[in-house]
Amino acid sequence: MVLVGLCISRSGIDIALVSAEDGALQEFDSTPLAIDPMVPDTNALVAPFTSLRNQYPSELTVLATSTQLRARDREAILPQVGLTGYDCSTIDYISAYVAGLSADEVASAPYLLFIEITPTIFFAQLVTVHLEGTKHIHVPVYVEATTSSMTTLTTFVGQVFAWVQDHNYKLYQCVLLDPPSGSVDSSALQTTLDPNCPTIIVDGTHLAKSAAASAFLNIEELRDPHWDFSMCMAPCPISFLMDSRPPTLIIQDWEPLPSFANITFTISEENQTSISVEFAFGQHEARPDDKLIFAKLTLGGLRPSPAGQAQITVSTCADAEGNNRIELFQGTEGENALVRAVAEIPYHFLFRAYNVFGSLRM
């Protein structure tokens, strides 16, 4: 029997089949389709998914979707396109890519930097990878996102790489996940990175093969219809930091999940056009150690306003599956906000910063 990996990307739907015996690639195919992977039109996906499933029957199916797609939306896609039953599951692009690495690559890759481009945001996530038996495990280290209207991709990657160097992390690869056609100048991008850190551009075909590899590496768990992961309480408090303000608590310790919180504040400077907010594990009276900071969002394109009038809202949502969404927007109503910065952060409690927090808590 075979295992199938599927991917929804900007170029359409890709499928890859691997052997359930040894994980060897057997076949792959593509269905070209103009689609936005951040907001996929499931109605347009039903027919091609049905055709591919009928043409390539499998024991298990794993679907790879954008890392910046909300976790609940990722899960909701499955039944909407006819992928029902315990034999179908989803993963994000980063998890898929790591699963597709060889065991030697995982063993020798200290850190990977992933870049994803949405219509309005540049998103970066630094992870470290390791082997647990045959499984390829990645642990998030740091997340940064910025509105793309205020900078270029090359400048953004250069800023993130500077942070990586300042913290003495050695990059193995800089991976761009399904970027829009023509959006990446590889030569310019490489000048911002270490010469020994190659820039890798991956498309839907690559990610479908990696999703199939994930099915093989996790075959026992995926075969178990009762396998599940859940968490009912927030494992630690989360605070955010902005300018010279004291840290503000936004998720309480052991808060019941799912948890939703919005905190609105005013900007003290006149005609400020951008703002950056950092997120840290723990509750703090003053700026915490940098080792506790796990994410940074920069919101640009703010409407100039007199001091004390412009409102910025920090929003977060944590659910029982370990997914966390952080968001900044101008004003108090996210749906109507003209400018916003958003980052989806799966399993934020796996960040290295969380382990640092745990060691200080003991």
N, C-alpha and C positions, 0 to 999 in steps of 0.2 A: 504494500500500500504506500501511497505517497502523502507527503505533507505539502501544504500550499502556503505561500506567502503572497499577499496582495498589497498594493500600495496605491493610494490616491495622491497624485502629484499634479503639478501644473500642466503636464503633457498628456494626462489621461489616467488610465488604469493599467497597471503592470501586474503580471502574475509570474511566479516562479514555483517550480515543483522540485522537491528533493525527496530522496529515498528515506523512508522511515527506519531503514536498517542501518545506514551509515551516514546519512545527511548529504550524500553526493547530489549535485545538481543534475536533474534529468531533462528539464525543459523550461523555457520561459517564453512569454508572449506579451503583447501590448495591445491596448485598444486606445487609439488616439481620441482625445476628448478635451475640449476647452473647458476648464473648470478651475474654480478658486478653492484650493485645498484648505484655506482658513474658514471658508463658509461654503462647504460643498452642497450643491443642489442634488439632494438624494433622489428626487424624481428622475433626474437625468441619468442617475447611476443604476437604477433598477434593471433596465434592459441589458446593458453590458455586463453587469455582475451576474445576472441570471444565465446569460450566454456562456460566460467563462466557467461558472460552476457546473453547468451541464456538460461542457466540453472537457473539463478537467476535474472529475470527482476526486475527493481526497478524504483521508481519515480526520485530519485536523486542518484548520484554516486560521492564519493569523493576518490581520489587516493592519498595515502601518499608515498612520495619519500624522498630520503636522503636530509638532510639539506644542504649538500655540493654539491648538484646538482645545476647547474646554473638555475636561475629562468626561463630564456627563454627556456632552455632545458627541464625543468619540464613541462612547458605549451605545448611544442612541442610534448611531448610523447602522449598526449591525442588523437589527430587525427591519429597518427601513429599506435596506437593499437586499433583503432576503437571506441574510446570514444569521440563521436562528439555531438554537441548540447550544449545548455546552462545548461542542467541538469547534466553535468559532469564538475568537477573542481578538482584542486590539492591543496595539502598543504604539508608542510615539516614535518619531523618526530617530531620536537619539538612542533609545533602547534597541531599535532595529539595527542601526549602524554598528553599535558595540557588539551585538550578537553575531554580525557578519564578519568580524575580525577573526583572524586565525588565533589559535591558542598562543602561538609564539608572539604575535603582535600584542595581544593583551598582556602577556608576561613582560614585554619590553617597553610598553607604552606608559610612561609615568602619568602624563596628563594630555587630555584632548580638549580643544576649544571648538565648540560648535556655534555656528552663526546661522540664524534664520532671519529672513526678510519678509515682513508683512507689508501690506500697502502703506502703513503709516509708521512702522516701528522697525528698528534694528534690534535684534535680540541676540545675546551671547550667553553661553553657559560653559563654564569650565568644570570638567569632571576628571576624576581619577578612576582607573579601571584595574580590576584584578580577577583572578580565577578563584572560584570555589568549586572544587571538583572539576566538572566539565562546563560549569556555567560561567558566563561572562558577566561580571557584576560591575556596574558603574556607580560611583558615589559622587553626587554633586558637591562642588567646592564653592562656587560663586556664580551669581547671575547678575547681568547688567543689561538694561534696555534703555533706549532713548528714542524720542520721536525723530523720524528720519528727515523731517523738514528742516531741522536745525543743523544738520551735519551731513557728511558724506560717509559712505561705507568704509572707505579707506581710513578716514580720520577716526571713526568709531572703533574699528579693529585695532588701530594703533594705540588708542587710549586704553582699551582693554588689555592689550599685550603689555603696555607699560605697567599696569596693575599686576599682571602675572609676573613680570620680571621683578618688581618691587617686593613681591612676596616669595621670590626664589622658587617658583614653579617652573619645571622644564617641560616645554611643550613637545609632544610627539607629532601632532598634526593640528592644522586649523581646517575644520571641515565645514563647508557651506552646504546646507541642507536644501536641496531643490530650489536654488535661487531663480528669480525671474530671468528670462532670456535677455542677455545684454546688460545685466545689472552689475556684473563683476568684471573688473579689470584685474586679472590675475597678476600681471607684472607689477602694477602699482601696489596691489595688496601685499605681494611678497616683500616689497621693500620695507614694510612696517613690521615684518616678522623676522625672527632669527633665520639665517640661511639654512639651518639644519631642520627647520620646521616647515614641511611642505604644505601648500594650500591644496586641499582636495575638494573638488566639486562633485557632489553625488546627485543623481537623478532618480526618477521613480523606478527604473529597472534595477539599479543598484539596491535601492531600499526594499524592493519586493524580494530579491534574493536574500537580503539580510533578514527580512521577516520570516522567510522560510527557514533560515538557519536558526532563528529564535524558536520556531516550532519544534525543531529537532532537539535543541539544547534543553528545552523545557517540556519535553514530551510526556514525562510521567505526571507532572502537575496538570498539564492540559488534558490528559486522559481521564483525570479524576473529576467527575462532575460536581463533587462536593468541595473541591479546593476553593478557598476564598481567603481574602485578606480584609480585615476590617479593624477599625479603631474607633471607640466611642467617645474618647476624651482627647482634647488637645494635649500633646505630650509636654509642652512647655510654653511659657509666655513669649510673645513676640512684640517688640517695640519698633518704632520708627524714629529716625533722626533727620532733622532738617535745619539747615543754617546753624545758628547758635542757640536754638531752642533746646530746653531739656528734653530727653527722650520721652516719647509718648507711648504708653501701653495700648495696643490695639487688639491683642488676643490674650485673654486671661490664662493663668496656669490651670490645667485640668478643666478647661471650659468644655461643656458638652458640644459634640459635633453632630451635624454641620453648624458652623459658626459664621455669622455675617456681621461685619462692622464697618461703619463709615464715620470718619472724623474729619470735620471741616475746620479750617483755620484761615486767617487772613495773612496776606503778604505785607511785611512791614516796610519794604523798600518801594519807592515810587517808580512806576513804569518798568517794573521787572518783567522780562520776556521769557525767562526760563527758570526752572527750579529743579533741584535734585533731592531725592529722599532715599535714605539708606534704611535697610531693615536688619534687625539684630535679634538673636535669641536672648531671652531674659528680660527682666524688669530692672531698669537702671535709673539712678538719680542724676548721673552725669554720663558723658560719652563713654561707651564701653570699649574694651580692647577690640582692635580691628579683627581679631581672630573670631569674634562672635558675630560679625557682620556677614550676611550671606547673600544679600541682593542690593541692587541700586537701580532706581528708576529716575530718568531725567525727562522732564516734560518741557518741551519748547513750544514756541508759537503762542505764548500767552498774550492776551489783549492788554496793552499798557493801561494802567490804572493808577490813581493817586494812592499813596501809602495808606495801608489799613483798609482798603476797599476790595481789592481782588481776593476772591475766595478760591481755595484749593481744597479738594477732598481726597483723602487717603482712604482707600477701600480695600478690604480683604475678605476672602471667603475660604474657609478650610472645611473639607468634608471628611466623612468617615473612611474614605478610601485612601487618605493620605495626600490628597491633591490640594494645592493652595494657589489662589489667584490673588495677585496684588495689582492695584490699579491706582493711577493718579488722574484726576481730571479737573478742569477749571469749572467752578460753580458748585452746585449742590445736587444736580440731577445728572447722573451718568449717562442716561439714554440720550439726553439732549446736548451733551457736552460737545463743543466744537474741537477741542484738543484733549487727547488722553494718551496715556502710556500704560500698557498692560503687559503683564508677564504671567504665564502659566508655569507653576513650579511643582512638578510631581514629587511627592515624597520628600518634602522639605526637611523632615526630621532625619533624613539620611545624610544631610550635609555634614561636612567635616566640622563646621562651626557648631553644629548641635552636639557633637561629641565633646568639643571643648567646653560647651555650656554644661554638659553632664558631669565632666570632671570637676568643674568648679562648684557644682551643686552638692557634691558628695561631702 
